[in-house]
Amino acid sequence: MSDVVLVGCRTAETGGNGTGISVFRRTGTELTFDSTLPMVSPTWLVQHPSLPMVYAANETSHGEITSISVADGLTALDVVDSGGADPCHLSVPPNGRFLLCGNYSGGSLAVFALRADGRIDGQTDLVQHQGSGPRPARQDSPHVHMAMSSADSSVVSAVDLGTDEIRSYTLSPDGKLTPLAVTALSPGTGPRQLVRGKSAAYVVGELSGELITMRETSPGAFELVATTSATAAGGESLVAHLEVRESGVYLSNRGPDCVTSFTGSPLQATADQPCGTYPWHFAVVDGICYVAAMRDDTISAFPLAELGNAKVQSFPAGSPTCVLPLR
């Protein structure tokens, strides 16, 4: 299914124009709409590392997760409570044994066991964060925006936008979390995502408009190396998605409505590529960057190598929030 791209969205229940998970067929750069699996606000999608399974975060005030078989088309299977309000991010550790869920409004991190066939086998742990930050409009309480495991699946690091922290835990073979380390970021940073690269870790400061380079000094503990503005042009930026690739580091920026490239040591922004209004998320496949331009109701596409001067194509999609090319 390497020619299939799934698109998550906001649906009417949460103020969007989407209707569920949309299936597109990819030919070169072109996307052709195929079908939709109806679902309430599947704003984040992740694929199992080795099985034909996809998991959707249904970002509502109740909070649910749906597992989907992609072995032969799309078939919704399990629907489970996410453990908190507005689940906004899911990830599966490399060993494929668990599903991690960040509940944004709930301020919690949930762990779910996965069966050998990839179906959800129940919640194994739930950690409730506490605290707040200096920006009351966005940091009145904890907001777990992302949780990712280490390469050996033993350490889980949760990024909390509300408390300006990275909270790391050990993940036991039975799916239990034990506190390991807390890394405090500058007040008002509003961290949104964390990605471990080969030689450094990178954090997106959504509220501060920064890309932060960090060093992992011990498993789950980080120290600041450098910060840089999230766009080449500078100015205010509401940063969204982060990708670390061999060719550089890339961020999507809402407000400036662009994808920005970074290279060098320390990293510096090198170019901004306009990509549609409110680029929530993007994915790169075969050298093409596909951007969920949520407020334009489109997926924008351009060659990543031409970022900054690329010709952008657009494909209709209701309130897109996440682009997932199937492996």
N, C-alpha and C positions, 0 to 999 in steps of 0.2 A: 504493500500500500504506500510505496514511497512517493507516489504521485498525488496523494490525498493530503489536503490541509483542512484541519478543523478550526472553527472560529467560535469562541465563546462570546457572550454578550450580556448586556442588561436588557431585561424584558420589562413589560409594562408594569409589573408588580413593584419594580424599583425605579420607575421613571424612565425606562429605556424604550427603544423601538424594535428590539430583537424578539425572536420567538423561540430560541433554543440554541442547540449546537448545530451550526451550519457546516455542511460538507461541501468542499470545493475540490475540483479536479485541477491539477496543475500541469500545464504544457508550456515548457520554457518559463517565461515570466507570467504568462496568462493564467488567470484563475477563472474557472467556469463553475457556476453554482450547480450542485447536484441534488441536495436534499437537506432536510432539517429534522433533527431529533428534538421534538418539543420538550422544553424544560424551563423551570423558573430561574432566571438570572445565573447561568453558569459562567461566572466572570473569570474563573481561572481553570485551566486544564493542564493535566500532566499525564504523561504516558509512563507505564511501568517499564523498567529498564530492560526486561527480557521477555515479557508476555504481551499478547495482543489485548491489553487492557488500558483504559483511560479513566481518570478520576476527575470529577467536576466539583468545584466549590460552588454551592448554591448560596450566593451572598444575599441573605435575607436576615431580618431581625430575629428569626427563629434559628436559622443556620442548619444546613444539611450538606451532606456529601453524597454524590451519586457515582457508582461504579458502572462502567460501560464496556461491553465487549466490542472490539473492533475487528474480530476474526473474520466476520462475514457481514459487512455493513456495520451499523451502529445499533446495539441492543442495550437498553438500560437494564441494570441488574439490581444491585443493592442500593437502598437509600437509608442513610443513617444520620442521626443527629451529630452535628459537628462539635458539640460541646460548648458552644458559645455563639454570640450574635455575630453576624456578618463575616463568615469565613472568607478570607481573601487570597489565601495562598496554600497550595499543597505541594508536597515533594515526597519522593520515594527514595530512601537510601539505596546505595548501589547494590546491597545484598538482596533487595526486593522483598524484605520480610515485613516492613512496616510502612504506614502512610502517616506523614506528619501534616498537621493542619494548624495554621495560624488564624485565630479568631480575632478580627480587628476590633470591633466594638466590645466583644466579650473580654478582650485583654488576656486571652489564654492560649496555651499550646496543648494540643491534643495529639495522642498517638493511637493508631489503630493497627491491629495485627492483620496481616494479609495471608490468606491460605495459599497453598501451593499453586492453585489455579488463578491467583490474583484477586479473588473476591475478598471483600472486607469481612473479617472474622471478629469484630467487636473492638471496643475501646479498651486499651490497656493502661492508659494513664492520662491525666489532665492536670496541668500546672497553671494556677492562676497567678498572673503578675499583679504587682501593686505599685502605686506611685503615679506621678504626673510630671509635667514639664512647664516651662515658663510661658508657653503660648497657649492660653486657655481655650482658644477657639478650636485647637487641634490636639492639645495635650492635657486635657482635663482629667484623663485616666489612662491606664495602660492600653496600648494598641499594638498587638502582635501582628506585624505585617509580613513576616517571612520566617520560615524555619528550614534550615538546610543541615544535612549531616556531613561529616568528614568523609574522605575517600574510603576509609575502612568501616564506615557505618557505625562507629562507636561513640561519636560525639555529635550532639545536635546543638546548633547555635541559633537562637531566636532573636530576631531584630525587633525591638520595641520602639515604635515611633513616638508613643506617648510619654515614655520615661527616659528617652535618649540613652538607651542601653543596648548592649548585646549580652544576652544571658545564655550561657552554655551549660549543657547537661551531658552526663554520660547516659547512653542508652543501653540498657541491659538486654541480654538475649530474650528475656520475657517481656520486653517493651516498657520497662519502667525507667523513669527519668530521675537522675540524682544531680542536684546542683553541683557545678564544677567551677565556674568562673563567671564574673560579671565585669564587663568592660564599659566604663562610663564615657560617653561622648560629650562634646561641648553642649551646654544647655541651649535648647532650641534647634538642634541639628535635625531632629525628626527623621531618624534613619528608617529607610524603607526596604532596602535590599542589601544582602551581603553575598559576595561571590568570592570563593577562594580560587586564585590563579596559581600558576606554577611557582612564582617567586614572591607573590604578595597576595593580600586579600584586599578587596575593594568594597566600600560602603557608599551607598547613595544617601545623601542628606536631602530628603525631599523638601523640608522646610527651610533649610539654609542654602539650598541651591548649589550644593557642592558635590564633587567626587572626592572621596577620601581614600587614600592609600594607607593600608595598615600592615603590620607585621604580626604574624601569629607566634608569640613568644613561647607558648606552651599550648597543648591542645585546648582550644576554646578560649584562650586569653589573647587579647590583641592590644597593640600599642600603635599610636599615631606615627606615621611616616611623613605624610604630606597631604595638603588639601589644594584643590584647584576649582575654579569656577566651572559650572556645569555646561556652559556654552562658550563657543569661540567669541561670540559678540559681547558676552558679559550681560549684566543686568539681571533682573529677577527671573527665576526659573523654578517651576514646580516639577522636579525630576520624577520620572516614573520607572522605566525599566532599564536594567543594566545587562550587557553581554560582554564577556571577556573572550576574545578570539586571538588566533595567532597574529592577525594583522593589526590588532590594537584593541582598545576598549571603546565601547559604544553605549550611549545613553539616549533615551527618549525624554524630551522636555515639553511639558505642557505649558501653555502661556506663550513661549516663543514658537511652539508647534514645530519642532524639528528633531532630527536625530543628529547627535554630535559625536564626532570621532576624537579619540585621544591617543597620542603616542608620546614616546620619549621617557626619560627618567630624570627628574620626576615627570609624571604625566602632565601634558598640556593639551588643551582643546585645540584641534587643528582645523576643523570645518564643521559648519552647521548645514544640514540638509532639510529644507522645508518638506513636510510629509503629511499635511492635512491637520485638521483641528483636533486638539486634545489627544495626542498619540499616547495611548495607555500602555501598550505593549508592542513588541515586535519580535520577529524571528527571522533567521537567515537560513536559507536552504539553496544549495547550488549557486552561491554567490549573489542571490537576490534577497533583498531585505523587504519583508512584508510587515507593514505597520497597521495596527488597529487604530485608525483615526476615528475615535468614538463619536465625536460630535458632528462629524461629516457623514456618518453612516456609510463609511467606505473602508476598504483595505487598500492602502497605498503600497506601491511596489516600485523599487528602483535597484539598479546594480550597486552593491555595497562598495565596489572598487571605485565608483564614480561619485561617492558621497561628497556633497558640496556643490556639484555641478550636474547632478543626474537628472534625466528626464523621468518624471513620476507618472506612473499609470495608476488608475483608480478602479476598484471593483466594488459594486454595491454590497453592503452588509449592515444590518440594523444594529446600531449602537455596539460595535465590536469592542471587546476588551482584551482578548487573548487570541494569539495565532499559534496553532500547534501543528507543524508538519509531522505527519506520522512516519515512523521509521519502517 
